[in-house]
Amino acid sequence: MTKTLITNAKLIDPEADSVSPGAILIENGVIAERFDTPAPDVAGADIVDAGGKCLAPGIVDIGVKVGEPGERHKESYGTAGLAAAAGGVTTIVTRPDTTPCIDTPEALEFIRRRANEAAPVHVLPMAALTKGRDGREMTEFGFLMDAGAVAFTDCDNVVGDTKVLARAMTYAQSLDALVMGHPQEPTLSKGAAVSSGKFATLRGLPAVSPMAERMGLDRDIALVEMTGARYHADVITAARALPSLERAKRNGFDVTAGTSMHHLTLNELDVADYRTFFKVKPPLRSEDDRQAIVAAVRDGLIDIIGSFHTPQDEESKRLPYEEAASGAVGLETMLPVLLRLYHSGELELPTLFRALSLNPAKRLGLDAGRLAKGAPADLVLFDADKPFVLDRFKLKSKSKNTPFDSARLQGKVLGTWVSGQRVFEA
């Protein structure tokens, strides 16, 4: 394979928590050498001059929705893969909430084959926790793991029967399988469109208290204590949930937590006059909650940031707010949107990539997310300072449901490498 030397770069290393000038030599799909001083001449290498821009480990995005099977008109593996490459995402970890859902080895094999054919980035599938995601009977974890499932989740279909969830987590523990939960008390959160408070009352919208998240997380953590299962909370958005998470980690439970790009950068007031592109699940929270979640990422209490890419067509969004579908696309917009937190001084670049690359890779047992010698050459080159105005119709996703349309952003992806092969060039 061709050698590639990316030189004159600003290396963002989340493992060493450092930003330093240097160069990376790629050979046979891995990082063959890292130079922290001006790189020497390498015979036969293709030279890529980074121009002093940032080079970081590629993003590992847990919780991506792709519309195959069942909703290919919203997103295919081809378009999702192109969007990921354009956004610096080198690994997408897909959700099983398709139609039908991914609850059998045959369904898993279908999407793995489609992904390998169509997507230029790595695709790792998650499988359903219960059959049909209906919360009654667990799936065949062992067979699904053999077929390539990296985790088990019913996504936002919270398992209401605690006994069923306890059995599933006990079974998962025996196989060392990762369970991903959606912390919500399902009865309280059913039908909610926004977070409760003065704004929800003024808008006359059905609302849910952030305490529903705390209650759901408390139950799941209690089951982790009972079963010893490996557990990841997909989206933590409320300050009131953070003490429970902190206690679980302090007690040594195998618990990690994520949050979304939208809950880190938006708040409930962005809904404004019923703007349905801002309808996500869980609903956007207060500014105090947003700041608490940013602080939790900065302190390492929240481990992972995801896009929770959820493509919806125009017909699903152009409805009254209560009836509109939840979710927003995010594969292509996640990095420039999150760079708002860097430019505001809220998060440093190594901290950001710890949550985007290193920690999700660790949680899934991958060797990615690092700039060390021998690590996979999954990389993103970006200009953290380049300003632009987002035009949703230029996004590579089939669906264009982003809350950041016409937003002024700062930070553009210039190049993406997957296993040493360049899959995107601006």
PyMOL commands that set and color helices and strands:
alter all, ss='L'
color gray80, all
select helices_A, chain A and resi 77-86+105-118+131-133+141-146+162-175+186-189+198-203+211-227+239-250+261-265+268-271+276-278+287-299+314-317+334-343+349-363+392-394
alter helices_A, ss='H'
color red, helices_A
select strands_A, chain A and resi 3-13+18-27+30-35+45-49+54-57+59-64+89-94+122-125+178-181+194-195+207-208+230-233+255-260+304-306+379-389+408-418+421-425
alter strands_A, ss='S'
color yellow, strands_A
deselect
rebuild
show_as cartoon
